[in-house]
Structures are given as structure tokens and as C-alpha cells.
Amino acid sequence: MKKAVLAILIAGMAVLTACSNNNTVKKDDNVYKYSDYEYKDEAQFYMKKNAAAAEKGYYYLSNSPVSGENYKFMYYYDMINNNSVALCSKVDCAHDDAECEAYLSDYECLGSAVWYYDGRIYMIEKTKEKDILVSYDKTLRDKKTEKTLSIDGMSISSAWGEIKYADVVNGYMYYLLYSDSGMLMCKANLDNSSEPEIVKKYNAPFIVTDLASLNAIDNKIYINRRMSISLEAEEYIVECLDTDTGNIDCFIDITSDDELSEKAESKYWVTSELFYDKDDNMYFAGVDSSAWCLYRMNLKTQEISEVFKLDNKSNRNYTKLAGYDGQYFYVFDKQDLSKGKKNITTDDKNIVYIVDTNGEIKDTLEFNKDRTKMIADVDILGGDRRYLLVTTTDTDIQQFKASSGLMDKYEKMVKELGNKPKIIKVCLSAVLDKADIGTGNKEWIQITPE
């Protein structure tokens, strides 16, 4: 029988009872490697939208360790005990179905986006009538309906994959609302019950398509928009909102035939591969006939410079700008299967280049497959200055081996499935201590909850 373990979630006070096979010994919640780390409620540009950093751990949405469903569950990586638990208090819960308290449907957690602010977990819940902001305590209990985010029937779109459509800055949630007549940028105060405010109206009924993203860092929010203004032309706009003053500056407003647009590949600006620093520099990926490049563009001068380059890598589908934490960029270069397996050599690897802001490679992370000439399926969820958090459904990666217990459960479920058209997946979680980057002594910490 699985035993309940205690995962410390609230400093010195509250605990969460969770189901696990791990016989974890509870440690002093005030003494761990990063006890001196000063956590701040800030814009978490370093996390993907399905993960959030907290005082002593990370919250993240992921699949069950072994399941035949594509359900998402809320997990908490506890830095003190170096383990991960599902936020569920049910004894003997397998955390693999909708009855688990950690389960969140697509409507309960719109776009799988989560935020952490002032000791509570926030997410957007979609109903038939409106979008609402809800919050939970650190254990995913004490649910509160904070406020209605929809205005005049407008709603938040979640159809853009990993693109961020909302972010939390200085105690406010900034978000984008859409309708057939245009777009609104709004803000909702998380510290009181006041109604959301409209920050800016974008009235554009003539536009065929309007795609936008919000990227926050420090006290600024950058708004990238890509609009189809005709069947042949697009317009690209980059604005910056200073949340302290409320001023909005428009740095770039160009069309697809502009020289800058062609040089900077602006059609790819509204993606998850877009990051900013505190000096109004925008970082984005570009490719030409022979190389993949990480570029820096100063928004005030529009000067573009090359930060990092990978020669003989000209396919966007296999090289990604997977993250940025203010110190390092994480460039994930996978085997380019478009060349054909016969042309893949031992030089083609699944590798993450850890690059500083000067373009120097500080370290690399290799994901070695037992079967060669295969792409490693690893999702980099990000992390602050403490750890790098990743998940994977790929059990063929040598660095992330599933335990015998998980594999036994997997094989049992596959056997019971028989000829039914269903796929059983194993989902693993791991973290890397960023203090080990560049030391030659880094090691993945396996935190898959069992």
C-alpha cells in the first residue's frame, strides 16, 4: 500500500498530505541549499506558462507518471526534500484520473497557464458565459473566485500553444481579450476586489487575423502583434507598457515588405521563442540557408546583432530557443530528421546549449537515446536562478530512466489494454541545479512522483 508523505508547502506551518511510494524523510524547512535565495513576487519570464516559481519550490502542470489519458495534474517540486508530489490529499490516489484532487481540466485551467503570487496559485477558468480568475492556496485547496475577467462579452483565447496571453506584474494580472471587433489589454488587481480596468483598446474590425503575445520582465510588459492587413501583407507591432507609469511606447510598426521585417524575420516574433531583457532588447531566433541564429535587437535603435550561431542548422523545426533566465539562454538543438535517417551521423545529437548573453557556450546538456537517430522529446519548463525543471514522456533517454515500479505499472496497463486503440504514456520529471552549470559536475535530479 502506498504511504502518505508530508510535503512542506508553507514555511513552518501548513503541510500537504500526498500519496507516494517514496519514504521521504522530512527535513528542516529553513535549511536547504538555497535557504538564502531571496524570492520575489515578480514577473516570471524564466518560466513557461504551465509552471510557476514559489518561495521553496516550483508548481507545474504535467501528465500522470503512468496513464492512458492526456490529463493534466498540478505538481509541486519541493526543493527542501528534492521530490515532487501531486497536490492531492487522497490516501492511495494513483493521480491518474479525473477524481484526483490535483487534476485540472482545460476549462478549469485555461491554456494550462498558472501563476503564483503572494502565497496563492492563480489560473483562469473558462465557463460558457465568461472567463474568471480563480486562486487556490499552496496546497490547491481553498478555491476562491477572484473576479470576472471578461468585458462586454470578450474572451481570452487559449489556442496559441505556448504563447503567453497574460502575466502577473506588480500585483496585477495583465491579459488580452478578443472579439470580432478587436482586442483589449486589461489589468486586474490581485490585492483587492476591484473590477478589471481597460489599459488599451485595439479596434481593428478590418483585420483578418490578429495574433498577439504578452512578455513581462521587471516592471515592463512587451506586446507583440502580428496582423493580416490583406491577403498579401502583414503588419508587425512591438509596444512596451511601463506598469509604474502606465505609459505605452510603440517601438516598432512595420509591414511585411519593410527592410527591417525581412532582416529580422518579424513573422516569427509572436512565438514562445521570444524573450526580453531589462534594457529593451528583444531576443529572437532566425535561420538562413546555412545557420540558425540567436539575435538581439535593441528596440530603441532597432540595431540587430548576432548573439549565437549554429552552422549547418537551417530548419526551425529542430532547433529551438527553449528558454532564458536572465543569465543564460537554452538553445535546444535536436537531430534534423528532414535530412533523412541515412544522413544522420554521430555528430547529430539531442543537445541543449547553455549560452550566456555574450554568446559564449557555458555548458551543454545531452539527451542520449538508447535508439540512435531519434529526437529526444524533452519539455523545458524553465526555472529561476536555482534549478532547471524539465519533463519528458520519452523513456528512451538515458538521463531520465523510469523506475522499475513505473515500468511495471506501464507494462501492466499495456497488457490490460490489449488491442484497444489507446496509448499508455510514462511522464518523467527532473531538475538540474544551476549552480553546477560550467563546473563539469552536473547531474539530473529525478523527481518523478511515484
C-alpha positions as CSV (number, residue, x, y, z in Angstrom):
1,M,0.0,0.0,0.0
2,K,1.2,3.4,-0.8
3,K,2.1,5.6,2.2
4,A,1.3,9.2,2.7
5,V,4.1,11.6,2.8
6,L,4.3,15.2,4.0
7,A,5.4,17.8,1.6
8,I,6.2,21.1,3.2
9,L,4.5,23.8,1.3
10,I,4.0,26.7,3.8
11,A,7.1,27.7,5.8
12,G,6.9,26.5,9.3
13,M,3.1,25.9,9.2
14,A,0.9,24.1,6.7
15,V,1.6,20.7,5.3
16,L,0.0,18.7,2.4
17,T,-0.7,15.1,2.7
18,A,0.1,13.4,-0.6
19,C,0.1,9.9,-2.0
20,S,3.6,8.5,-2.8
21,N,5.7,5.4,-2.8
22,N,8.7,7.5,-1.6
23,N,9.6,7.1,2.1
24,T,10.8,10.7,2.2
25,V,12.2,12.0,5.5
26,K,11.1,15.5,6.2
27,K,13.9,18.0,6.5
28,D,14.1,21.3,8.3
29,D,12.1,23.7,6.1
30,N,14.5,26.6,6.8
31,V,17.7,24.7,5.9
32,Y,18.4,23.7,2.4
33,K,20.8,24.7,-0.4
34,Y,19.0,27.8,-1.4
35,S,17.9,29.0,2.0
36,D,19.5,32.4,1.3
37,Y,17.7,32.8,-2.0
38,E,15.6,35.9,-1.9
39,Y,12.3,35.0,-3.6
40,K,10.3,38.0,-5.0
41,D,6.8,38.2,-6.4
42,E,8.0,39.3,-9.8
43,A,7.2,38.7,-13.5
44,Q,8.4,35.1,-14.1
45,F,9.8,35.5,-17.6
46,Y,12.0,32.5,-16.9
47,M,9.1,30.0,-16.5
48,K,6.9,28.5,-19.2
49,K,3.3,29.3,-18.8
50,N,2.5,25.9,-17.3
51,A,5.0,26.4,-14.4
52,A,5.5,28.9,-11.6
53,A,8.2,29.5,-9.1
54,A,7.5,29.9,-5.4
55,E,9.5,30.5,-2.2
56,K,10.9,27.0,-1.9
57,G,9.8,25.1,-4.9
58,Y,8.1,25.1,-8.3
59,Y,4.5,24.4,-9.3
60,Y,3.9,22.8,-12.6
61,L,1.3,21.1,-14.7
62,S,2.1,17.7,-16.2
63,N,0.7,14.3,-17.1
64,S,0.5,11.5,-14.6
65,P,3.7,9.4,-14.3
66,V,1.8,6.5,-16.0
67,S,-1.5,7.0,-17.7
68,G,-3.6,6.3,-20.8
69,E,-5.2,9.7,-20.7
70,N,-3.8,13.1,-21.6
71,Y,-4.9,14.6,-18.2
72,K,-3.0,17.4,-16.6
73,F,-2.3,17.4,-12.8
74,M,-0.8,20.0,-10.6
75,Y,2.6,19.0,-9.0
76,Y,4.9,20.8,-6.6
77,Y,8.6,20.3,-6.7
78,D,9.8,20.7,-3.1
79,M,13.4,22.0,-3.1
80,I,13.9,21.1,0.6
81,N,13.2,17.4,0.2
82,N,14.2,17.2,-3.5
83,N,11.0,15.5,-4.5
84,S,7.8,16.2,-6.4
85,V,4.2,15.5,-5.2
86,A,0.8,15.8,-6.7
87,L,-1.3,18.3,-4.9
88,C,-3.8,15.7,-3.7
89,S,-4.7,14.7,-0.2
90,K,-6.5,11.4,-1.0
91,V,-4.7,8.5,0.5
92,D,-3.9,5.7,-2.1
93,C,-4.9,8.0,-5.0
94,A,-3.0,7.0,-8.2
95,H,-3.1,10.6,-9.6
96,D,-4.2,9.3,-13.0
97,D,-7.8,10.1,-13.4
98,A,-10.3,13.0,-13.1
99,E,-11.2,12.0,-9.5
100,C,-7.7,13.1,-8.3
101,E,-7.8,16.4,-6.5
102,A,-4.7,17.5,-8.5
103,Y,-6.5,17.1,-11.8
104,L,-7.3,20.2,-13.7
105,S,-9.4,20.2,-16.9
106,D,-8.8,22.5,-19.9
107,Y,-11.7,24.7,-18.7
108,E,-10.5,24.8,-15.1
109,C,-7.0,25.9,-16.1
110,L,-7.2,27.8,-19.4
111,G,-4.3,27.1,-21.7
112,S,-2.6,25.2,-18.8
113,A,-1.3,28.6,-17.6
114,V,-0.5,29.1,-13.9
115,W,0.8,31.9,-11.8
116,Y,2.0,32.2,-8.2
117,Y,1.6,35.4,-6.3
118,D,1.5,36.3,-2.6
119,G,1.2,32.7,-1.4
120,R,-1.6,31.7,-3.8
121,I,-1.8,29.8,-7.1
122,Y,-3.7,31.6,-9.9
123,M,-5.3,30.4,-13.1
124,I,-8.1,31.4,-15.5
125,E,-11.2,29.3,-15.6
126,K,-13.4,29.4,-18.7
127,T,-17.2,28.9,-18.5
128,K,-19.8,29.2,-21.2
129,E,-20.6,32.7,-20.2
130,K,-17.3,34.3,-19.2
131,D,-13.7,33.9,-18.2
132,I,-13.0,34.2,-14.5
133,L,-9.8,34.5,-12.4
134,V,-9.6,31.9,-9.6
135,S,-7.0,31.3,-6.9
136,Y,-6.0,28.4,-4.6
137,D,-3.8,28.2,-1.5
138,K,-0.4,26.5,-1.7
139,T,-2.0,23.0,-1.5
140,L,-4.5,23.6,-4.3
141,R,-7.3,24.0,-1.8
142,D,-9.4,26.9,-0.6
143,K,-10.5,27.9,-4.1
144,K,-11.6,31.5,-4.5
145,T,-13.3,33.2,-7.4
146,E,-11.4,36.4,-7.5
147,K,-13.1,38.3,-10.3
148,T,-14.6,38.2,-13.8
149,L,-12.0,38.9,-16.5
150,S,-14.4,39.1,-19.5
151,I,-15.6,42.5,-20.5
152,D,-18.6,43.1,-22.9
153,G,-18.6,39.5,-24.0
154,M,-15.0,39.4,-25.0
155,S,-12.9,36.4,-24.0
156,I,-9.4,35.2,-23.7
157,S,-8.0,33.0,-26.4
158,S,-6.0,29.9,-25.4
159,A,-5.5,28.5,-28.9
160,W,-1.9,29.6,-29.3
161,G,0.1,26.8,-27.7
162,E,2.9,28.1,-25.6
163,I,2.4,31.8,-26.4
164,K,1.7,33.9,-23.3
165,Y,-1.6,35.8,-23.3
166,A,-1.4,37.0,-19.7
167,D,1.2,37.7,-17.0
168,V,1.4,39.0,-13.4
169,V,3.4,42.2,-12.7
170,N,3.5,44.3,-9.5
171,G,0.3,42.7,-8.1
172,Y,-1.7,43.0,-11.3
173,M,-2.7,40.4,-13.9
174,Y,-2.4,41.9,-17.4
175,Y,-4.2,40.0,-20.1
176,L,-5.7,40.2,-23.6
177,L,-9.3,39.9,-24.5
178,Y,-10.7,39.3,-28.0
179,S,-13.9,39.7,-30.1
180,D,-14.7,40.1,-33.8
181,S,-14.2,43.9,-33.4
182,G,-10.8,43.9,-31.9
183,M,-8.7,43.4,-28.8
184,L,-8.4,44.8,-25.3
185,M,-5.4,44.8,-23.0
186,C,-6.7,44.8,-19.4
187,K,-5.4,44.6,-15.9
188,A,-6.9,43.0,-12.7
189,N,-5.7,44.0,-9.2
190,L,-4.8,40.8,-7.3
191,D,-4.8,42.6,-3.9
192,N,-8.4,43.8,-3.8
193,S,-11.8,43.1,-5.2
194,S,-11.9,45.9,-7.7
195,E,-13.2,45.4,-11.2
196,P,-10.6,44.9,-14.1
197,E,-9.5,48.0,-15.9
198,I,-9.0,48.5,-19.6
199,V,-5.4,49.5,-20.3
200,K,-5.7,49.9,-24.1
201,K,-8.3,49.3,-26.9
202,Y,-7.2,47.9,-30.2
203,N,-10.1,48.4,-32.6
204,A,-9.4,46.7,-35.8
205,P,-12.5,45.2,-37.4
206,F,-10.9,45.1,-40.8
207,I,-8.1,42.8,-39.8
208,V,-8.4,39.2,-40.9
209,T,-6.1,37.8,-38.2
210,D,-4.7,39.4,-35.1
211,L,-2.2,37.4,-33.1
212,A,-0.6,38.8,-30.0
213,S,1.5,37.9,-27.0
214,L,2.5,39.4,-23.7
215,N,6.0,39.1,-22.3
216,A,6.8,40.7,-18.9
217,I,10.1,41.4,-17.3
218,D,10.7,43.6,-14.2
219,N,8.0,46.4,-14.4
220,K,7.6,46.3,-18.2
221,I,5.3,44.3,-20.5
222,Y,6.1,43.9,-24.1
223,I,3.2,43.4,-26.5
224,N,3.9,41.8,-29.9
225,R,1.2,41.8,-32.5
226,R,1.1,40.2,-35.9
227,M,-1.8,41.3,-38.1
228,S,-3.0,40.2,-41.6
229,I,-4.0,43.5,-43.2
230,S,-4.6,41.9,-46.6
231,L,-4.2,38.6,-48.3
232,E,-0.6,39.6,-49.2
233,A,0.6,41.8,-46.4
234,E,1.1,41.7,-42.6
235,E,1.8,44.3,-40.0
236,Y,4.1,43.8,-37.0
237,I,3.9,46.0,-33.9
238,V,6.0,45.9,-30.8
239,E,4.9,48.0,-27.8
240,C,6.1,48.4,-24.3
241,L,3.9,49.2,-21.3
242,D,5.6,50.7,-18.2
243,T,3.4,49.4,-15.4
244,D,4.7,52.0,-13.0
245,T,3.7,55.0,-15.1
246,G,1.1,53.4,-17.4
247,N,2.9,54.8,-20.5
248,I,2.8,52.7,-23.6
249,D,5.6,53.2,-26.2
250,C,5.4,51.9,-29.7
251,F,8.9,50.8,-30.7
252,I,8.2,49.1,-34.0
253,D,5.4,49.4,-36.5
254,I,6.3,47.8,-39.9
255,T,4.8,45.8,-42.7
256,S,6.0,42.6,-44.1
257,D,7.6,44.3,-47.1
258,D,9.7,46.5,-44.9
259,E,13.5,46.0,-45.0
260,L,13.7,45.6,-41.2
261,S,10.9,43.0,-41.4
262,E,12.8,40.9,-43.9
263,K,16.1,41.2,-42.0
264,A,14.6,40.4,-38.6
265,E,12.1,37.7,-39.7
266,S,9.3,39.5,-38.0
267,K,6.7,36.9,-38.9
268,Y,8.2,34.8,-36.1
269,W,8.0,37.4,-33.4
270,V,4.7,36.3,-31.9
271,T,6.0,32.9,-30.7
272,S,7.2,31.3,-27.5
273,E,10.8,31.7,-28.8
274,L,10.8,35.4,-27.9
275,F,12.5,37.0,-24.8
276,Y,13.3,40.4,-23.5
277,D,15.9,41.8,-21.1
278,K,15.6,44.8,-18.8
279,D,17.3,47.1,-21.3
280,D,14.7,47.0,-24.0
281,N,16.5,44.3,-26.0
282,M,14.4,41.7,-27.8
283,Y,15.9,38.2,-28.4
284,F,14.6,36.0,-31.2
285,A,15.7,33.1,-33.4
286,G,16.3,33.3,-37.1
287,V,17.5,31.0,-39.9
288,D,19.1,31.3,-43.3
289,S,20.3,28.8,-45.8
290,S,23.2,27.6,-43.7
291,A,22.7,28.5,-40.0
292,W,20.4,29.0,-37.0
293,C,21.0,32.3,-35.2
294,L,20.0,33.9,-31.9
295,Y,19.6,37.6,-32.5
296,R,19.5,40.6,-30.2
297,M,17.6,43.7,-31.3
298,N,17.6,46.9,-29.3
299,L,14.1,48.3,-29.7
300,K,15.1,51.9,-29.3
301,T,17.7,51.9,-32.0
302,Q,16.5,48.9,-34.0
303,E,20.1,47.7,-34.2
304,I,20.3,43.9,-34.7
305,S,23.3,41.9,-33.6
306,E,24.1,38.2,-33.7
307,V,24.4,36.6,-30.2
308,F,24.9,32.9,-31.0
309,K,25.1,30.9,-34.2
310,L,24.8,27.2,-35.1
311,D,26.2,26.4,-38.5
312,N,24.6,23.9,-40.8
313,K,21.3,24.2,-38.9
314,S,18.7,25.8,-41.1
315,N,15.5,24.1,-40.0
316,R,13.3,25.9,-37.4
317,N,11.5,22.6,-36.6
318,Y,14.6,21.0,-35.0
319,T,16.4,23.9,-33.3
320,K,14.5,26.0,-30.7
321,L,15.2,28.9,-28.3
322,A,13.8,27.0,-25.4
323,G,14.3,29.4,-22.5
324,Y,16.0,32.4,-21.0
325,D,16.5,33.1,-17.3
326,G,18.3,36.5,-17.3
327,Q,21.7,34.8,-17.2
328,Y,21.6,32.0,-19.7
329,F,19.8,31.1,-23.0
330,Y,18.8,27.5,-23.5
331,V,19.1,26.5,-27.2
332,F,17.7,23.0,-27.8
333,D,19.2,21.5,-31.0
334,K,17.6,18.2,-32.0
335,Q,18.5,15.7,-34.7
336,D,17.3,17.1,-38.0
337,L,15.2,14.3,-39.4
338,S,14.4,16.2,-42.5
339,K,17.8,15.2,-43.8
340,G,16.7,11.5,-43.7
341,K,17.9,9.0,-41.2
342,K,20.6,7.7,-43.6
343,N,22.3,11.1,-43.5
344,I,22.2,11.5,-39.7
345,T,25.7,10.9,-38.2
346,T,27.1,10.7,-34.7
347,D,27.6,14.4,-34.9
348,D,23.8,14.9,-34.9
349,K,22.7,14.9,-31.2
350,N,19.9,16.0,-29.0
351,I,21.7,18.7,-27.1
352,V,20.9,21.9,-25.2
353,Y,23.5,24.7,-25.5
354,I,23.6,26.9,-22.4
355,V,24.7,30.2,-23.7
356,D,25.4,33.5,-21.8
357,T,24.3,36.9,-23.0
358,N,27.6,37.4,-24.8
359,G,27.1,34.3,-26.9
360,E,29.6,32.1,-25.1
361,I,28.7,28.4,-24.5
362,K,28.9,27.9,-20.8
363,D,27.8,24.2,-20.8
364,T,25.8,21.7,-22.7
365,L,23.1,19.1,-21.8
366,E,22.9,16.0,-23.9
367,F,19.9,13.7,-24.0
368,N,21.2,10.4,-25.2
369,K,18.8,8.0,-26.8
370,D,19.1,4.2,-26.5
371,R,17.9,4.2,-30.1
372,T,20.0,6.5,-32.2
373,K,18.7,8.7,-34.9
374,M,15.7,9.7,-32.9
375,I,14.5,13.0,-31.5
376,A,14.5,13.4,-27.7
377,D,11.1,14.6,-26.5
378,V,12.0,16.9,-23.6
379,D,9.9,19.8,-22.4
380,I,12.0,22.5,-20.8
381,L,9.7,24.3,-18.3
382,G,12.3,26.8,-17.2
383,G,13.4,27.9,-13.7
384,D,14.8,30.9,-11.8
385,R,18.5,31.1,-10.7
386,R,18.1,27.9,-8.6
387,Y,17.0,24.9,-10.8
388,L,16.1,24.0,-14.4
389,L,12.8,22.0,-14.5
390,V,12.1,19.5,-17.3
391,T,9.5,16.8,-18.1
392,T,9.5,14.1,-20.7
393,T,7.3,11.3,-22.0
394,D,10.3,9.7,-23.6
395,T,11.5,6.7,-21.7
396,D,14.3,6.0,-24.1
397,I,16.5,8.9,-22.8
398,Q,19.4,7.6,-20.8
399,Q,19.5,10.7,-18.4
400,F,15.8,10.1,-17.4
401,K,15.3,6.5,-16.7
402,A,11.9,5.4,-15.3
403,S,12.0,3.4,-12.1
404,S,11.2,-0.3,-12.2
405,G,7.9,0.4,-10.3
406,L,6.7,2.8,-13.0
407,M,7.8,0.5,-15.8
408,D,6.0,-2.4,-14.1
409,K,2.8,-0.3,-14.0
410,Y,3.3,0.7,-17.6
411,E,3.7,-2.9,-18.8
412,K,0.7,-4.0,-16.8
413,M,-1.5,-1.3,-18.3
414,V,-0.3,-2.0,-21.8
415,K,-1.1,-5.7,-21.3
416,E,-4.6,-4.9,-20.0
417,L,-5.2,-2.6,-22.9
418,G,-5.0,-5.4,-25.4
419,N,-5.9,-4.3,-28.9
420,K,-7.7,-1.1,-27.8
421,P,-6.6,2.0,-29.8
422,K,-5.1,3.8,-26.9
423,I,-1.6,4.8,-25.9
424,I,-0.1,4.4,-22.5
425,K,2.5,7.1,-21.6
426,V,5.1,7.4,-18.9
427,C,5.9,11.0,-17.9
428,L,9.1,11.8,-16.0
429,S,10.2,14.9,-14.2
430,A,13.7,16.1,-13.3
431,V,15.6,19.2,-12.2
432,L,19.2,20.4,-12.7
433,D,20.9,22.5,-10.1
434,K,22.0,25.7,-12.0
435,A,24.9,26.1,-9.6
436,D,26.5,23.1,-11.3
437,I,26.5,24.7,-14.8
438,G,30.0,25.1,-16.1
439,T,31.6,23.0,-13.3
440,G,31.8,19.8,-15.2
441,N,29.9,18.1,-12.3
442,K,26.2,18.4,-13.2
443,E,23.7,15.7,-12.6
444,W,20.0,15.5,-13.2
445,I,17.9,15.0,-10.0
446,Q,15.0,12.6,-10.7
447,I,11.8,14.0,-9.1
448,T,9.1,11.9,-10.8
449,P,6.3,11.4,-8.2
450,E,5.5,7.8,-7.5
